[in-house]
Amino acid sequence: MTTGLPQLEPATDLPGAVTIYEVGPRDGLQNEKTVVAAEVKAEFVRRLAAAGLRTIETTSFVPAAWVPQLADATEVLALLGDAGKGPQRPVLVPNERGLDRALEAGVGAVAIFGSATETFARKNLNRTVEESIAMFAPVVDRARQSGLWVRAYLSMCFGDPWEGPVSVDQVADVAVRLMDLGADQLSLGDTIGVGTTGHVSRLLDALQARGIPADRVGVHFHDTYGQALANTMTALRHGVTVVDASTGGLGGCPYAKSATGNLATEDLVWALDGAGVQTGVDLASLVETSTWMAEQLGRPSPSRVVKALAGGD
């Protein structure tokens, strides 16, 4: 019978502290069929912050036709007020128009979303990789000029459902080009969850060799094949200290049908708490928040830790 906390056995091969980049309100909800009210989304962000999550990606300024769930981005940020601003409340922007809307809302951080593969770039952005980088250049430049912190997501880093395996060199090439635009941080996305631990190590080594050190990298693993937590721990052992996770394991990708949920934040916190790695997150509070959001969505949380601690089926 669990006590609600893992047994503490400090790990000597992990960072002393990890920043959890919470993507539940944006990436977690974007693929949900149940449309969540703006008031609920704002409350979700507030509860996540109260649980100790410092970095929370709140929403996305993409066209409503692309992701109807996030059509209320302006309203959500208005409801959050100052709690939705600052460098620890990034929003996703696909282009300059999205940046315009983000700036009007007074945000302090933005993220762009690129692809390591041509097929996904066309499906997601209706552009080639080359054209998408050209589109992002003024976005990053203007964001930096406005004093914003900028993250660059890179999707399909470990495999593509249309193209199959993606070479490490190909990913590194696009990663360097995105970071050369002026981004502060790179997030490596395993969009369809096919990555394995050895692959993670090889890619991080390749990025280091190309001038992108682990302290400028975040990792974003989906759990399609049950590898997200193992891949994350491998990345941490390589010096990465930023991990994307979604409360309750919510999420997927509307443009990649084989993409299932993100790494559950609760599962990550359980593992890190047991290893003595500081996250600043109160697990019990986070489980309460996840259970509450599952009720809003009308289905149980897929997080193993939430099921164990909340007594779910």
N, C-alpha and C positions, 0 to 999 in steps of 0.2 A: 504494500500500500504506500503510495507516494505521500510525502509530507508537503508537496507543493514547491520544493526546492531540490535541486540536484545535490548530491554529495560533492563537496568542494575538494578537488584534487588539482592544484595549480599546475598548469602546463608551462614548461620552460621554453618551448619552441614556438610560442604564439606571442603576438604583441600584448603589451600590458593593457591596452585600451583599444577599442574599436568604435568607429562612428557608424551607426546604422542609418542608412539613407532610406527613410520610409517612403515607399511608393504606393501604398494602399489607396490613398484618395485619388490618385491619378491612374497609374498603371493597373492598380487593383480593381478599380471600378469601371474602367473604360470598356471592358468586354462583357459586362454584366447586362443581361437582357432586362432585368428589373430596373426601371429608371428611378434613381434615387433623388429625392428632393434636395434643393440647394441647402435648405436648413439642416438636413441630416448630414450632408457632406461637411458643412462647416462645423457641426457638432463632432463629427468624426475626427476632424483635425484637432479640435480643442481637447478631446479625450486622449488622443495620441500624445499630444504635448504634455498633458497632465500625467501621463504614464512615464514620462521622462525622455521621450523621443525628441531630440533636438532638431534634426534635419528632416523636414517633411515636405515632399513634393505635393503641392496642393491641387493642381489642376493643369489643364492644357488649353492653349489658345489656338486650337485647330478649328477649321470650319465645321459647323454643326453637322453638315452632310457626311463628313468623314467619321466623326465619333459623336453621335447624338447624345450619349451619356454626359459629355462634358460641354454641352452647349451653354451651360449656365456659369461658365468660368467667371465672368465679370460679377455676377450676383454672389457667387460663393466668396470671392475675395472681398466684396463689399460687406458681407455678413461677418467676415473674420476681422475686418478693420486692421489695426496694427498687428494683430496676431497672424495675419497672412502676408506680412511684408518682411523685408530684411533678407540678408544673405542665406538664411537657413530655411527659407520658404520658397524654393525654386518653383517655376512653372515651365512647362514645355511650350516652345514656340517653333512652328515649322518653317517660318519665313519672315520677311520684314513686316508684313501685315500683322502677323501674330505678335511680333515684337512691339509694334505700335500699340496694340491693345494691352499688352503686358505693361508697357511704360505708362499708359494712361491709368492703369490700375495701381500704379505705384509700387510694383514688385522690386525686390532687391537682387534677384537671381533668376537666370533663365537656363534652359537646357535645349540643345538642338538634338536631332535624332537622325543619324546617318546610317548607312548600310555598308557592310563589307562586300556585298554581292550585287551584281547588276540587276538580277531579276527582282530581288526584294526592293531595291531602290526604285525600280519602275512601278512596282505594285504599291509601294507605300508612299512614294513622293512623285510618281509620274515623271521621273527624271533618271538619267544615267548617274552613276556614281560621280563622274566628272561634273555634270550639270548640278548635282545636289551640293557639291562642295562649293561651286561658284555661287549658288544661292545662299549658302550659309555664311560666306565671307563677309558681306555687309551686315548681316545679323550680328555676328560676333563683334565686328568692329564697332558698330553703333552701341551695342550693349556695353562693351568695355568703356567706350567714351562716356557713357551715362553712369559709369561707376558700378555696373552690375557684375556679379560673379557669374561665370559661364561654365556650364558642363557640356561635354560632347558625348552623347550616347553613340555607341557603335554596335549595331545589331548584326545577327548572323555570323558571329565570330567563331562559332564552333561547328557550324553545319547549316545548310540551307535546304528547305524541303523541295525546292525545284532544281537546284544545282548540285545537291549532294555535299560531299566533303569540301571544306574551304581551307585552302592552304594557310599555314601560319604566316608565310611571307606576304600573302595577299592582305591578310588582316592587318599586319604591321604597316604595310604601305599606306593603307587608308587611314589608320590610326595616326600616323605621323602627319599626314596632310591635314587632318582635323585639328590636331594639337598646334600645328603651325599657324592655324588661323588665329590663335590667341586664347584658346580655351584653357581654363584653369584645371579642369579635371576630365579624365576619360573614363567612361563606364563601359566595360566589356560585356556585351550581352550574348548569353546563350539562349537565343530566342525560342528555339524548339527543344531545348533541354537535352541535347545529345552529347554534351561535353563529358569528358572523363578526366580524372586527376592528372594523368600524364600529359594530356593535351593542355590543361591549364598551366602546368609547369613550363611546357615548351613555349607557349605563347607569351607568358610573362617574361621568360628569359629573352625571347626575341625582341620584345618591346624595350627591355632594359638595354639591349645591345644597340637599339635604334635611338636611344636617348630619351625614352619615356620610363622613368623610374617608378617603382611600385608605389611610392608615396604620392604619385599623381594619378593613380589608378583606383577605380572602384570596380567591383564585380557584381554582375547581375545574372543570377542563374535561375532558370526555370526547372521545375521538378518533374518533367515529363517522364523520365526514366529513373526517378528516385535518386539522382546524383547531385542535387543542388547543395545540400549541406556538406557532403564530402568534397565537392569542388571548392566550396567556400573555404573550408578549413585548409585545403591545399594552398589556396591563394594567400591566406593569412600567414602561412608558414614561409611564403615567399616575400613577405614584407608589406602586403596590401593591408590597409587599416580602414578601408571604407567598403561597406557591404550593403548592397541594395536588398531590401526585403519588404514584404507586404504583409501587414497584419492579417492573420487568418489564412494566409496563403492565397489570397484573392489575386486574380489577374490572368492574363493571357495576352494574346495579340490578335486584334480583329483582322489582320492581314496575313496571319500565319495560322491556319486552322489546326495544325498539330501542336501549337503552343498551349500548354496547360499552365497552371498557376505558378506564381513566383515562389521562391523560398519563403516559408512562413516566418514572420518576425519572431513569433513565440518559440519556434523550434530552434532558431538561431540563438536567441537569448538563453534558452535552457542549456545549450551546448557551451556557450561562452561563460555563463555563470558557473557551470561545473568546472571549467578550466581556469577560473579566477581572472578572466578577462573582463575589464570594466566596460560597461555600455551606458550606464546611467539610467537604465530602464527598469521599472518595477514590474516584474513578470505577472504578479497577481492582478495588478491594475490593467495590464495589457490584455490579459485573458478576458477580463470583464468587458473591455472595449470590443474585443473580437466577438464575444458572444452577443453583445448588443448589436453589432453590425450584422451578424448572421441573422438575427431576428428581423432586422430591417429588410434583408434580402429574401427572407422566407426559406432559408435552408441552413443546414449546419455548417460550421466552419470545417474546412478540410485539414486544418492544422492538427498534427498528431498531439502536440502538447496541449492545445485547447481541448481536444477530446478527452485527454487523460485528466486534466485538472478541473475541467468544467463538468465532467461526467457525461459527455455527449456520446452518441451512438457511434 
